[in-house]
Amino acid sequence: MYRRIPVFLGNENKKFQISKIEHGARSREYIGTIDWLKDSGIINICYCLEQPELPLGGNFNPNNYRIYFSDTGLLIGSLDEEAQDDLRNNKNFNTYKGAIYENIVADTLVKEGYNLYFYKNEKGTIEMDFFIRDKDSLIPVEVKAIDGATISLNNLIDNKMYKDIKYGIKLGYKNIGFNGKFYTFPYFLTFLLKRYLKEK
């Protein structure tokens, strides 16, 4: 299972599927392994929300999750030997770059005391990397390895059906800012999000 984590993170939906670890694998046979890896501090589990609404802890699917390393060094170390040089030179990561940035943010959010949640609707038209909350609202957090479109973030904020969402956060190669819908922050400030949301 440990060796398969980088493979699933490299997939488009990043969902961890026990049935794809080996032929005939069943969840009940591996659930203790996931708990052991989490309790030992090796992995962080990110659960899929049933709906993007509060409360977070009572609104997720325990069978639909992503697994991130609790140390991004473990993720880089699990790739090929030259990956460390590639990371320093910012080359050869292509689509995998998104997985690395998401892992960094996931680890930072956990260290800030957040539980990890994501959302992807059945049609796949809305997908959000993480959700956190402040006192009054649910906050979608989008992680961008490159500065791209924020279609899902805008849809979540604009859709009146998601009444718990009043604004969002985009983490990427951006300065601190606010466009009326979402705040932008550079990655390295993720560790200050909780403090910012309390004082804002």
C-alpha atoms as one frame of an Amber mdcrd trajectory, in Angstrom:
protein
   0.000   0.000   0.000   2.810   2.377   0.910   4.476   1.859  -2.479   1.208
   2.544  -4.312   0.592   5.980  -2.765   2.696   7.879  -5.369   0.906   6.022
  -8.181  -2.542   7.107  -7.016  -1.353  10.671  -6.371  -0.202  10.802  -9.973
  -3.670   9.875 -11.254  -6.058  12.619 -12.284  -8.571  12.022  -9.479  -5.936
  10.886  -6.892  -8.488   8.560  -5.256  -6.851   5.674  -3.387  -8.417   2.380
  -4.527  -7.595  -0.772  -2.609  -9.112  -2.891  -5.397  -6.228  -1.781  -7.630
  -3.443  -2.765  -5.228  -3.650  -6.403  -6.292  -6.151  -8.720  -7.966  -9.071
  -9.486  -5.650  -7.970  -7.070  -2.918 -10.768  -6.013  -0.558 -10.996  -3.035
   1.736 -11.580  -5.090   4.897  -8.235  -6.845   4.346  -6.287  -3.578   4.233
  -8.119  -1.199   6.554  -5.774  -1.955   9.459  -2.795  -1.080   7.267  -4.210
   2.364   6.500  -4.872   2.986  10.205  -1.335   1.862  11.083   0.272   4.159
   8.482  -1.853   7.091   9.706  -1.260   6.438  13.420   2.484   6.121  12.820
   2.536   9.588  11.242   3.508   8.407   7.766   0.343   9.381   5.875  -2.531
  11.870   6.001  -5.994  10.825   4.814  -8.224  13.251   2.914 -11.911  12.241
   2.775 -14.414  13.148   0.069 -17.339  15.258   1.221 -20.801  13.996   0.291
 -21.818  17.633  -0.280 -19.820  20.864   0.087 -21.588  21.926   3.272 -21.096
  22.041   7.017 -20.437  20.237   9.286 -17.318  18.726   7.777 -16.971  15.893
  10.294 -20.485  14.597   9.671 -20.564  14.921   5.911 -17.911  12.687   4.339
 -17.665   9.275   2.724 -15.243   7.076   4.721 -14.763   4.813   1.687 -13.741
   7.584  -0.707 -10.378   9.092   0.192  -6.998  10.244  -0.976  -3.748   9.457
   0.802  -0.957  12.015   1.090   2.442  11.560   2.690   2.841  13.419   5.967
   6.311  14.418   4.759   6.733  15.505   1.144  10.310  14.225   1.324   8.828
  10.712   1.532   6.896  11.389  -1.672   9.993  12.608  -3.532  12.015   9.718
  -2.085   9.446   7.217  -3.358   9.972   8.379  -6.953  12.985   7.562  -9.095
  16.456   8.440  -7.862  16.841  11.451 -10.146  13.575  13.039  -8.938  15.386
  15.026  -6.239  17.595  16.712  -8.839  14.553  17.293 -11.045  12.758  18.980
  -8.149  15.696  21.300  -7.470  15.906  22.175 -11.173  12.108  22.429 -11.576
  11.936  20.072 -14.552  10.524  16.712 -15.673   7.556  16.654 -13.292   4.874
  17.572 -15.832   1.428  16.660 -14.444   2.977  15.177 -11.285   3.866  18.678
 -10.126   0.261  19.161  -8.978   0.510  16.093  -6.729   3.641  17.471  -5.080
   2.073  20.855  -4.344  -1.111  19.245  -3.041   0.959  17.022  -0.757   2.805
  20.052   0.622  -0.459  21.881   1.326  -2.113  18.769   2.832   0.799  18.284
   5.206   0.775  21.949   6.230  -2.995  21.966   6.851  -2.711  18.893   9.083
   0.118  20.509  11.035  -2.160  23.528  11.506  -4.767  21.258  13.117  -7.141
  20.791  10.175  -8.678  17.492   9.114  -8.469  16.957   5.357 -11.508  16.963
   3.079 -11.953  17.311  -0.680 -14.956  17.252  -3.002 -15.698  15.857  -6.443
 -19.260  15.608  -7.700 -20.508  12.511  -9.522 -20.335  14.136 -12.952 -16.789
  15.347 -12.317 -17.750  18.909 -13.208 -16.777  20.318  -9.804 -13.660  19.255
  -7.942 -11.986  20.998  -5.028  -8.648  20.048  -3.483  -9.380  20.895   0.161
 -11.955  22.445   2.470 -11.393  24.269   5.732 -13.705  26.507   7.724 -13.819
  29.668   9.732 -16.369  30.556  12.398 -19.241  31.082   9.958 -18.455  29.482
   6.617 -17.034  26.615   4.614 -13.955  27.609   2.617 -12.863  25.791  -0.545
  -9.079  25.766  -1.007  -7.691  25.320  -4.508  -4.034  24.427  -5.041  -2.451
  25.380  -8.356   0.990  24.189  -9.462   0.754  26.695 -12.303  -1.505  29.717
 -12.406  -4.563  28.410 -14.214  -8.323  28.817 -14.355 -10.355  28.442 -11.181
 -13.596  27.121 -12.666 -14.585  24.857  -9.765 -13.709  27.497  -7.178 -15.857
  30.082  -8.951 -18.730  27.610  -9.354 -18.729  26.749  -5.655 -18.731  30.408
  -4.626 -21.296  31.567  -7.204 -23.802  28.724  -6.837 -26.494  29.713  -4.325
 -27.076  26.018  -3.606 -23.838  26.006  -1.578 -25.005  28.443   1.077 -22.183
  27.643   3.522 -19.567  28.898   1.027 -19.101  32.662   1.066 -15.542  32.937
  -0.301 -12.587  30.759  -1.213  -8.801  30.535  -1.133  -6.404  29.923  -4.002
  -2.829  28.873  -3.255  -0.241  29.228  -5.986   2.391  31.461  -7.515   0.420
  34.524  -6.489   0.770  37.566  -4.296  -1.613  38.088  -1.404  -4.843  39.468
  -2.785  -8.630  39.367  -2.899 -10.739  39.663  -6.057 -14.127  39.861  -4.343
 -14.618  36.075  -4.448 -11.451  34.426  -3.215  -8.199  35.243  -1.504  -4.901
  34.387  -3.150  -1.811  33.408  -1.169   1.590  31.991  -2.079   2.111  28.382
  -0.948   4.584  29.244   1.755   1.906  31.132   3.703  -0.347  28.069   4.091
   0.945  27.627   7.630  -0.603  31.001   8.563  -4.108  30.333   7.191  -5.678
  29.363  10.506  -4.304  32.429  12.250  -5.381  34.677   9.363  -8.929  33.321
   9.338  -9.269  33.870  13.086  -8.032  37.468  12.899  -9.622  38.514   9.591
